[in-house]
């Protein structure tokens, strides 16, 4: 059996196991919406400058929480899940089955992509229903899908790579969150980077993929200028 067929079979198993754990599934989808409501309630009265445009800050957070939901599914959750399975010797037991390591990791990346797409769709629908955010259409939709797929693939690869730095399952939450949380703040996911942001923060944000992915998501939701260089940086980090 080919690696792809094995990966698709394992994907179905992983997906079934995910939905059979209702608390985990619920909070996976609830957290981005909770953060969206909290941030817009606290900071949603005003506007933020994005290049030459000034947009409602609630619209800004719809795009940011869309980016956050994908990063959480593809990087954080994937890194934690693989770390736990490695520490409980599940990966070693899989070596005794026809499932190859390549098929296993492919299935996990496919599932992360699947969940992240659902998360972004829910966030976009929520934003269109309750905030002045528009759903991408036409050419904007095509560019948005490219950003989404490249971002999901890149952050999934980074999530798998991050497990190398995790010594054991007990340390996994602390190590993984230490990797991603500072970047979420420095890249303008939780707090917009205005013109008054310190120069060093702007430079640090430009080095890592989170900022570039967030800018790509914003171009789809709020119509800001789109730059292929942002997609390139995100993709290079996943190589």
C-alpha positions as CSV (number, residue, x, y, z in Angstrom):
1,X,0.0,0.0,0.0
2,X,1.4,3.4,-0.9
3,X,2.3,6.1,1.6
4,X,-0.5,8.3,0.4
5,X,-3.2,5.6,0.9
6,X,-1.8,4.8,4.3
7,X,-1.8,8.5,5.2
8,X,-5.5,8.9,4.1
9,X,-6.5,5.9,6.2
10,X,-4.7,7.2,9.2
11,X,-6.2,10.6,8.6
12,X,-9.7,9.1,8.9
13,X,-8.7,7.5,12.1
14,X,-7.2,10.7,13.6
15,X,-10.3,12.7,12.5
16,X,-12.6,10.1,14.1
17,X,-10.7,10.2,17.3
18,X,-10.7,14.0,17.3
19,X,-14.5,14.2,17.1
20,X,-15.0,11.5,19.6
21,X,-13.3,13.7,22.2
22,X,-16.1,16.4,22.5
23,X,-14.3,18.7,25.1
24,X,-11.1,18.9,23.1
25,X,-13.1,19.5,19.9
26,X,-15.3,22.1,21.5
27,X,-12.5,24.2,22.9
28,X,-10.4,23.9,19.7
29,X,-13.2,25.8,18.0
30,X,-14.3,28.0,20.9
31,X,-11.0,29.5,21.9
32,X,-10.5,31.7,18.7
33,X,-14.1,33.0,19.0
34,X,-13.7,33.6,22.7
35,X,-10.5,35.7,22.1
36,X,-12.3,37.5,19.2
37,X,-15.2,38.5,21.5
38,X,-12.9,39.5,24.4
39,X,-10.5,41.6,22.3
40,X,-13.2,43.4,20.3
41,X,-15.1,44.1,23.6
42,X,-12.1,45.6,25.2
43,X,-10.4,47.3,22.3
44,X,-13.0,47.3,19.5
45,X,-13.9,51.0,19.8
46,X,-11.6,52.7,17.4
47,X,-9.5,52.1,14.3
48,X,-6.1,50.9,13.4
49,X,-3.8,52.0,10.5
50,X,-2.8,49.3,8.1
51,X,-0.5,50.9,5.5
52,X,-2.5,53.7,3.9
53,X,-5.8,52.4,5.2
54,X,-7.6,52.9,8.5
55,X,-9.9,50.1,9.4
56,X,-12.2,49.3,12.3
57,X,-10.3,47.5,15.0
58,X,-13.0,44.8,15.3
59,X,-12.4,43.9,11.6
60,X,-8.7,43.8,12.3
61,X,-9.3,41.2,15.0
62,X,-11.4,39.0,12.8
63,X,-8.4,38.6,10.5
64,X,-6.0,38.2,13.4
65,X,-8.1,35.5,15.1
66,X,-8.3,33.7,11.8
67,X,-4.5,33.6,11.7
68,X,-4.4,32.6,15.4
69,X,-6.8,29.7,14.9
70,X,-4.7,28.3,12.1
71,X,-1.5,28.7,14.0
72,X,-3.0,27.0,17.0
73,X,-4.3,24.0,15.0
74,X,-1.2,23.5,12.8
75,X,1.6,24.4,15.2
76,X,0.6,24.3,18.8
77,X,-1.9,21.5,18.8
78,X,0.2,19.4,16.4
79,X,3.4,19.8,18.4
80,X,1.6,18.9,21.7
81,X,-0.2,15.9,20.2
82,X,3.0,14.4,18.7
83,X,4.9,15.0,21.9
84,X,2.4,13.2,24.0
85,X,2.2,10.3,21.6
86,X,6.0,10.0,21.4
87,X,6.3,10.1,25.3
88,X,3.6,7.4,25.7
89,X,5.4,5.1,23.2
90,X,2.6,5.2,20.7
91,X,5.0,6.1,17.9
92,X,7.2,3.1,18.8
93,X,4.2,0.8,18.6
94,X,3.2,2.2,15.2
95,X,6.6,1.1,14.0
96,X,5.3,-2.5,14.4
97,X,2.4,-1.8,12.0
98,X,2.4,-1.3,8.2
99,X,2.0,2.5,8.9
100,X,5.2,4.3,8.0
101,X,6.5,7.4,9.8
102,X,6.0,9.3,6.6
103,X,2.4,8.3,6.3
104,X,1.8,9.1,10.0
105,X,3.2,12.6,9.8
106,X,1.4,13.2,6.5
107,X,-1.9,12.2,8.1
108,X,-1.3,14.5,11.1
109,X,-0.5,17.4,8.7
110,X,-3.6,16.7,6.6
111,X,-5.8,16.6,9.8
112,X,-4.3,19.9,11.0
113,X,-5.0,21.5,7.6
114,X,-8.6,20.1,7.7
115,X,-9.3,21.5,11.2
116,X,-7.6,24.8,10.4
117,X,-9.8,25.4,7.3
118,X,-12.9,24.7,9.4
119,X,-11.6,27.2,12.1
120,X,-10.9,29.9,9.6
121,X,-14.3,29.4,7.9
122,X,-16.1,29.7,11.3
123,X,-14.1,32.8,12.2
124,X,-14.9,34.4,8.9
125,X,-18.6,33.6,9.1
126,X,-18.7,34.9,12.7
127,X,-16.9,38.1,11.6
128,X,-19.2,38.6,8.7
129,X,-22.3,38.1,10.9
130,X,-21.3,40.2,13.9
131,X,-18.5,42.6,12.7
132,X,-17.9,44.7,9.6
133,X,-15.6,42.0,8.0
134,X,-16.1,40.9,4.5
135,X,-15.7,37.3,3.3
136,X,-13.0,37.0,0.5
137,X,-14.4,36.7,-3.0
138,X,-13.1,36.5,-6.5
139,X,-9.3,37.1,-7.0
140,X,-9.0,38.0,-3.3
141,X,-10.4,34.6,-2.4
142,X,-7.8,32.8,-4.6
143,X,-5.0,34.7,-3.0
144,X,-6.5,34.1,0.4
145,X,-6.6,30.3,-0.2
146,X,-2.9,30.4,-1.3
147,X,-2.0,32.1,2.0
148,X,-4.2,29.6,3.9
149,X,-2.7,26.5,2.3
150,X,0.9,27.7,2.5
151,X,0.5,28.9,6.1
152,X,-1.1,25.6,7.1
153,X,1.7,23.5,5.5
154,X,4.4,25.7,6.9
155,X,3.2,25.9,10.5
156,X,2.4,22.1,10.4
157,X,6.0,21.5,9.4
158,X,7.2,23.8,12.1
159,X,5.0,22.1,14.6
160,X,6.5,18.7,13.8
161,X,10.0,20.2,14.0
162,X,9.3,21.8,17.3
163,X,8.9,18.4,19.0
164,X,12.7,18.0,18.7
165,X,13.0,20.7,21.4
166,X,10.4,19.1,23.7
167,X,12.2,16.8,26.2
168,X,9.0,15.0,27.5
169,X,5.3,15.3,27.5
170,X,5.2,17.2,30.8
171,X,7.3,19.9,29.4
172,X,5.5,20.1,26.1
173,X,2.9,22.8,26.9
174,X,5.5,25.1,28.5
175,X,8.1,24.7,25.7
176,X,5.6,24.9,22.8
177,X,3.8,28.0,24.2
178,X,7.2,29.6,24.9
179,X,8.0,29.3,21.2
180,X,4.8,30.7,19.9
181,X,3.2,33.1,22.4
182,X,5.9,35.8,22.3
183,X,5.6,35.8,18.5
184,X,1.8,36.2,18.6
185,X,2.2,39.4,20.6
186,X,5.2,40.7,18.7
187,X,3.6,40.0,15.3
188,X,0.4,42.0,16.0
189,X,-2.0,39.1,16.5
190,X,-3.2,40.1,19.9
191,X,-2.1,43.8,19.9
192,X,-2.0,45.8,16.6
193,X,1.4,47.1,15.6
194,X,0.9,50.7,15.1
195,X,3.3,53.4,13.8
196,X,4.5,54.0,17.3
197,X,5.7,50.4,17.8
198,X,9.4,50.1,18.8
199,X,11.6,49.5,15.8
200,X,13.2,46.4,17.3
201,X,9.8,44.8,17.6
202,X,9.0,45.5,14.0
203,X,12.3,44.0,12.9
204,X,11.9,40.9,15.0
205,X,8.4,40.4,13.7
206,X,9.7,40.6,10.1
207,X,12.1,37.7,10.7
208,X,9.5,35.1,11.7
209,X,6.6,33.8,9.7
210,X,3.7,34.8,12.1
211,X,3.8,38.4,11.1
212,X,3.9,37.7,7.4
213,X,1.1,35.1,7.7
214,X,-1.1,37.6,9.6
215,X,-0.5,40.3,6.9
216,X,-1.6,37.7,4.2
217,X,-4.8,37.0,6.2
218,X,-5.5,40.7,6.6
219,X,-5.3,41.2,2.9
220,X,-8.2,38.7,2.5
221,X,-10.4,39.9,5.2
222,X,-10.0,43.7,5.1
223,X,-8.7,44.3,1.5
224,X,-5.2,45.6,2.4
225,X,-2.5,45.3,-0.1
226,X,-1.3,41.8,-0.9
227,X,2.4,41.0,-1.2
228,X,3.7,37.6,-2.5
229,X,6.9,38.2,-0.4
230,X,4.8,37.5,2.7
231,X,3.7,34.1,1.3
232,X,7.4,33.4,0.3
233,X,8.7,34.1,3.8
234,X,6.0,31.8,5.3
235,X,6.8,29.1,2.8
236,X,10.5,29.3,3.4
237,X,10.1,28.8,7.1
238,X,8.3,25.5,6.4
239,X,11.0,24.1,4.2
